């Protein structure tokens, strides 16, 4: 009788906890846009550039931490990442110039890389059975989204009682708390040094020569652009543009009385909707072609973004957009990582996904930076939204020619 491998293993549970905390903090940075800009009299582009640099550093650090995890062990990579994350937050709390914020966000970005998808998804993928892998990756990605449900409202709540500097320090303690969970995480043993030296270069060379790897790299760009732009700028966008919240209505009853609170709540709703969307993507990824599912997700995002910018912004349209966009938010992550694992195998999934993720973070950098620049130049975000619509359509198209077949054993 064949023994059934359980879906919820210690690796998956602890991995979900780490992603939840890491992404709760990361997703809250957009809430600090207006408080920091108002305190120092900065242009909107100053702090948004710091967030953009954070995203770029995250992208650069992702393949590096993937390789570190594969060489010296996953837990050591997570420890390094958590310490860098906390250090960057503490230093940022003392920053009083745009340049200082931008420099310290490099450290934060590398910390996110060490506690984010690249390392954790590779661990979860290797520790899961073939039957459970797609769903395990989806559950881990959904855990990151759960952090987005709590992070922005928590930051908004704390800012009512203390300065943003103190909130940064609280977040630093929070990310260090993930280290307490690591002893419970039973990880697959890393490959020997000899094995790494013999095969990593071969696998990378094979991937770089494969046109499908290039197409996946290009397609992930728009995901980063859209997600990072919305996370960083949507709360401020809603605060300034959205119509008034009716007194005595449903939102008032839920404690959402200002457009600022609505902006933070919308990011949380995106995260909440994404839990269902990501789990559904994992379930579908086991049964249908991942490349066609990805093309469908990017098509839906393009439609949602175009429709939102074409209609007047009201509290109702904000909530509807957050719900629709959230259902596709991180659904691309289990499908993209699962596609890489299927085509190129699991041994170097962390490094291979990390390189693909660099494209995502290039898009993140452009989305956040361009959002700040365009706002300062034109006083609104309209042009940045339409750029996102265009590259979303591009991503839907480039996934179609991907050859979804295994080049090495899974």
N, C-alpha and C positions, 0 to 999 in steps of 0.2 A: 504493500500500500504506500503510495507516494505521500510524503509529508508536505503539508501546505505551509508555505512561508507566510508569516503574518504581515499585513500591510503596515501596521504601526509598530515600528521597531524603535529602540532607544535612540538610534542615529537620527531617524526621522523626527521624533518628538523633540529632541534637543536642538536639532537643526532648525525646526520651526520656531522654537523659542528665541534662538539667536537672531534669525531673520526678522521676527516680529519687533524686537527691541531696536535692532539696527535701522530698520526702515521706519519705525515710528519717529525716531530722531531725524532721519534724513528728510522725511516728507514734511517736517514742520518748518523748514527753513523759509518757505514762502511767507509764513505768518510774521516773520521778523523784518520783512521788507520795509514796511512803513514805519514801525517804531525806531529802527536803526537810522533810516534816512531822515526822519524828523528830528532825532536827538542831535545829529551832527550837521544837519542841513545839506545832506548829500543829494546829488542827482539820483534818480532811480537806477541808472546804469551802474553806479558804483558798487552797491551791494549785490546786484544781480550778476555783475562780472565776477564777484567772489564766488557766488553759487555756480556760475558757469565753469570757473577754474576748478572748483570742487568736483564737478561732474567729469571734467577732462582728466583730472588726477585719478579719479575712480577708474576711468577707462584704461589709463596707462598702467595703473596698479593691478588691474584684474588678471591679465596673463602672468604678471610677475608673481602674484600670490598663488595663482594656480600652479606655477612651476615650483614655488617654495613648498606648497602642500605636498606635491608629488615627490619632492626630493627629501624633505626632512620630517614630513608628517603633517596631517591636517590640523591637529590640535595646536601644534606650535604656530602654524600660520594664523589660526584664529586668535591666539594669545597676542601675537605681534600686532594684528589688525585692531584688536580691542584697545590695546595700550595707545596706539597711534591715534585712534578715533578720540579717545578721552583727552589725550594731550592736545590735539588740535582744538577741541572744544574749550578747554581751559585757557589756552593761549588766545583764542578768539574773544573770550570774555573780557580780556584786558586790551583788546585792540581799539584804537581811537582814530585810526586813519584808514582810508580805503585800501592802501597798499598793504598794510598789516593784515587786514581781513583777508585780502586776496592771497597773501602768502600762507597764512595759517590754514586756509581752506584746502591747500595742497595736502597738508597732513591729514585733515579730516577725510579728504577723498581717498587717500591710501588706506585709512582706517576702515572706510566703508567697503573697499575692495577686499580687505581681509576678513570681514564679517558678513559679506553679501553673497549674492547668487553664485559667483564663479567658484568659490571654495565650497560652499554648502551644497549646491546642487550636484557637484561632482562627487562629494561624499555620499549623498543620498542615493545618487544613481548607482554607484558601485556597491552600496550596501543593500540594494533592492533586488528582488528577483525579476526575471524578464517580464513575467505577467503583471507585476505590481509597479514596474518602473515608471510608466507614463503617469499613473495616478499619484505615485510618491512625489514625482517632480512637481505635479500640479498642486499637491497639498503644501509642499514647501513654498512654492511661489505664492499661494494663497495666504500663507502665514505672513509673508512680507506685506501683503495687502492689508492684513489685519492690523499690522502696525500703523498703516496709514489711516485706519479708522480712529485710532487713539491719539496719534502724535499731534496733528494740528489742533484739535480741540483742547488737548492737554496744554499745549504751548499757549493758546489763546487764554485759557483759564488762568494759568500761572502769571501771565502778563498783567492780569487785573490786580495782582497783589505784590508783584516784585518786578524789578528791572530785567531786561533781556539778558544781562550779564549773569544774574543769579540763575536764570533758567538754563543757560548754557552749562553752568557748573552742575546743576541737578542732572542734566542729560549726560554729563561726563561720568557721574557716579552710576547712572543707569546702565550705560554701555559696559562699564567694568564689571557689573553684576553678572554678565553672561559667563564670565570665567568660572563662576561657582558651579555652572552646569557641566563643564567639560569632563570632570571625572566620571560622569554617568554615561558619557558618549563612547561606545565601543566601536572603534573605527577599523575599516579594512587596513591591513598592513601596507605601507608604501612599498613600491618596487625597489629592488636593490639598485645601487649606483650603477652596476654593470648593465643591468637591464635598461635603465634610463639612457645611458650613454649609447647603447646599441640601437635603440628603437625610436627615441623621441625625434631625432633629426629625420629619420626615415618617414615617420608619420606626418611631420610638419611639411616635408617636401612633397609628399603625396597630396596633402590637403591643398597646398599652395598651387599645385599644378592642376587641380580639379576646378573647372569653371563653376561647378555648383557651390563650392565653398566661397568663391568670389561673389556669386549672386546672393547667397545668404548674408554675407558681410554687408553688401550694399543695401539689402532689404531691411536690415535691422537699424539702419541710420534713422529712418523716419520715426520708428518707435521711440528712440531716445529723444528726438526733437520734440515730438508731441507731448510725451510724458513730463519731460523736464520743464518745458515752457509752461505747461498748465500747473505743475506743482509749485513753480517759483513765482508765477505772475497771476494766476487765476484769483487767489484771495484778494490781491490789490485791485485787479480788474473788476471784480464783482463789487468791492467796496466803493469804487468810484463811479461805475457806470450803471449798476443795477437800479431799477425803480424802487420806490419805498416799500417797506414791509408794512402791511396793513395792521393797525393795532387791533388786538383782540382776536386775531386769526389763529390758524393752526400753528404757524411758526412761533408766534408769541407764546403760545401755550407750551411749546417745546424749549422755551428759553432763548430763541433766536430772535432778538429784537433789533439788531443793527445789521447793516450790509457787511460789516466787518466779520461779525459772527457767522453770517450766511456764507461768506467766502471760506472760512475755516471749516464750516460744516460740510460744504460742497466737496472739499478734498476728502473728508471722512466718508461721505456717501460714495464717492468714487471707489475708495478702498473697500467699502462694504459690498458694493455691487460686484467688485472684481473677485471677491471670494467665490461667489457662485460662478462667475464667468470663467475663472481659471480652473476650477474643479471640473466644469463642463468641458473645457478644452482638453484637460487630461484624459477624461473619459472618452472623448471623441478621438483623441490622438492614438489610442490603442486600436481603434476600429477603422479609421479612415486615413487617407493620405494627409500627412502633416503639411506638405507644401500647399495643397489646395485649401486646407483650413487656414493657414497663414494668409494666403491671398484673400480669402473671404473676410478675415478679421480686419485687414488693412482697408478693404473696400468699405466695410461698415464704418470704420473710424473716419474715413474721408467724407462719407455721407453725413455722419453726425456733426462733424466740425463745420462743414459747409452750411448745413441747416441752421446751426446755432448762431452763426455770425450774420445770417441773412434775416433773422427775425429780431424784433425788439427784445432787449434783455429785461426780464422780469424775474422775481423770485421763483415763479413756476418754471420758466424756461431754464433757469440755472439748475434747479433740482432735477429736471427731466434730462438735461444734458449730462449732469453728473452721473445719473443712473445709467444712461445709455453708454457713455464713454467708459464708465467704470466696468461695465460688463465685458469690455475688450481690453482693459488696461494692461494687466500682466499675463493675459491669456496667451500672449505670444511667447512667453518665457519657457514654459514646459514644452511647447511645440518646437521652438527653435533649439533648445538644449537636447530634446529628444531626437530631433532630426540629425543633429551632430553625432549623438551617441549611436544612432542607427547606421549612419554612413561610415563613420571613422572609428567606432569602437569606444570603449569606456576607459581604457588605461590612461589616456591623455585628454580626457574630456575637459578637465579643468583648464588646461592650457589652450586647447582648441576653442572652447567656448569663450575663454577670456579674450582671445584675439578677435572673435566675432563681436564680443561685447564692447570692444574698443570702438567699433563703428557706432554702436548705440550711444556711447558717451561722446563721440564727436558730434553726433546729432544733438545730444543733451547740451553740450557747450554752446553750439550755435543757437539752439532754441532759447536758452536763458539769456545769453549775451545779446542776441539780436532783439529779443523782447525789450530789454532795457534801453538799447540804442534807439530803436524805433519809437519807443515811448517818449524819450527825451527829444527826439527830432520832430515828431508829429503829434505828440500828446495823446496817442491811442495805440492800440495793439492790432488794428485791422489788418495791415499788411502782413504782419507776422503770422496771423491766423491763416491767411490765404497761402502763404508759403507752406505751412503745415499741411493744408489740403492737397497741394500739388505733390509734395514728396510722399504723402500717404498713398496717393494713386500710383506713384512710381513703384513703391514697395509692393503693392498688390500685383503689379505686372511682372516684376523681376523674379518673383518666387515661382512663376509658372514653368520656366524651363529647367528648374532644378531636377537633377536625376536622383530620385529617392531610392537608391540601392546601396547595399553594404559594400564598402571597399575593404573592410577588415572585420574580423570576428567581433560581434557585440558582447 
